[in-house]
Amino acid sequence: MLYTLYTREIKLTFKRYVISLAMRASIGVFIRRSKKMYSAEYISEWFLARNRQDIINGSDESISNLKLQKLLYYAQGCVLALTGKPLFGDEIQAWTHGPVVPNIYRKYKENGSCGINYDGCFDYKKIDKATESILEEVYEEFGQFSAWKLRNMTHEEKPWQETAKNGVISTDSIKKYFEENYLEN
């Protein structure tokens, strides 16, 4: 089943994430100028802080570690496809339940399958607007799915399928896959 959503900046089509080339160029120029790479920890905190806003508004439940791992993977893939540069430098590995950023997994593993209660004070001023726009789209579109739905989605994608168990999923394979499957030509 395909769903299409048109936003002011990015065209999304589900089951595949499609990004217009015009937006790719404008975001790419902006991000290339900033030359900023974030840590996976900072990006995970962005997702958790954003999720906290929805929890306060009563429109969402807490993100589990499994779901957070998949959101990080999709954010990395979208930014790689749009800009040619990684969002964060931390490696993503092919674990049994899909792509995982090991240091982020370890940070939140005590939560098990329960939601992560984020009570930090996130500094939104440290993130550029183009990156935040991409993260917002990833959160809105992929965040609507359960952790297990996201897990199953990643199991259908070549970067995870073609990487040895517990091996590092290369940014090149993620970039290529997202360019071929999620960018609109």
N, C-alpha and C positions, 0 to 999 in steps of 0.2 A: 504494500500500500504506500502511495506517495502522498506527502503533504507538502504544500507550498505556502510559504509565508513571505510576504514582501515587507521589508522594513525600510526606514529612510536611508539606510546605508548598505545593507547586505541582502541579497536574495538567497533564501534558504530553501532547499528542497529535501524532504525526507521521504524515504529512507537515506538518501544521500545529501550531504551538505554541499550546496552549490554556492559559490561566491562569484560575483560579477568581476570581470577583469578591470573595469573602471575603478571599483573599490579596491581591488588588489593593488593597482598602481598608486592610488592616493595613500592608502595605508602603508604600502611598501616604502614610498618616499619619506613619509613621516617617521617611520620606525628606523629606516636607514640613517636618517639625520641624527636621531637620538643615540644610535649605536649602543643602546642599553640592553643588556641581557639580565634577566631576573633570576633569582634562585627558585627552585621548585617549592621551597618552603614559603617564600613570599607569595607565589601564585596560589599555593594551597590555602594560605591565610586569606587571600582575596576571595576565593570560592566560599570559604567558611564564613567570612564576614558578610558576604552577599547573601548567603543562605540564612544567616542570623536575621537579616532584615525581613526576609520572607516569613520566618518563624514568628517574629514580633507582630507582623501583619496578619498572622494566622493562615497564611496561604501555602505553607510547606512544612515538612518535617526535617529533622536534622540529617545531614549527609553522613553516611557511613564511610569507613576507610576504603572499602571496595569501590564505592561510587566516586569518592574523591580521586582514587587512582585513575579511573576511566576518564574523569573530567580533565585531569592533567594531561593524559594521552591525547585527547581530542583537542585541547588547547594547543599543545605542542604541534600537532599535525596541521591545524588551521593556520597558525602563525608561520610555520615552515612553508606551507603552500603559498601563502600570501606574500611573504617577504623574502623567502630563501634563507632566512636566518632562524636559529632556534630561539624559542621563548626563554628557555632555561637550559643550563649546561649539565644538569644532573642526568644520569643515564636512566633509560627506561628499559626494564628487563621483561622477558617473556616468561611469566610465571604461570602456574596451572590455571589460575582464574583470570588470565589476561595480562595486559601490560601493567607494570608496577614500577614506581619510583621507590627503590628500596629504603632510602633514608626517610622518606615521608611515611612509608608503611610502618617502619619501626617506631617513628614518633607517635603514631596513633594506634598501634596494634593493641594496646590495653583496652581499647573500646570494643574489640571483637567486632561483631556484626551490628552493634548498636550505633546510633548516631553520635557524632562528635559534637560535644558542647564547647563551642568557641566563645570564650569570654575576653579575648584580647582586644586591644585598642589598635585597630588597623589604620595605617596612615595612607589614605587614598591619594595624597599629594605626591607620593613617590612613583606613581605609575602614570605613564603617558596616556593621553586620551585615545589614541589609535589602538593601543594594546588593550585598554579597558573596554573599548567598543567590541573588540573581538571576544574578550572574555565574557562580556555580557551576552553576546550571541551564543557562545558555547554553553553558558549557564542556562539560558532560556530554552535552548533547543535540546541539548543533550541532558540537562538537569531534570527535565520532565520525566525521564525514564527511570525505572528502578535500577538499583545496583546490578541485579541479575540480568535485566534486559541489556544494560550496557556491557556487561561481561560477555553475554552471548553475541552482541554486535561485534565486539572486538575479536571474538573467536572466528568470525567470518571474514576477517580482513588479513591481507597478505603479510603486513609487517609482523603480526603475532604468529601467523601460521608458518612462515618461512624462517623463523628464528628458533634455534635449539632451545629446549626447556632450560630456563634460568639464564639464557644467553642475553646479551645486550641487543636490543632492537636498534639498529643504526638509524641515525637521523636521516641519512640518505634514503633508506627504505620507507620511512614515514613520509618524508617530503614527496618522494615519487608517487607513493600510493595516494596521498591526499591531492596532489596535482592531477592525477589521472582520474580519480573517482569523485572528488568533491569540488573542483574548480570548474566553473562554466567557461567554455571556450568562446 
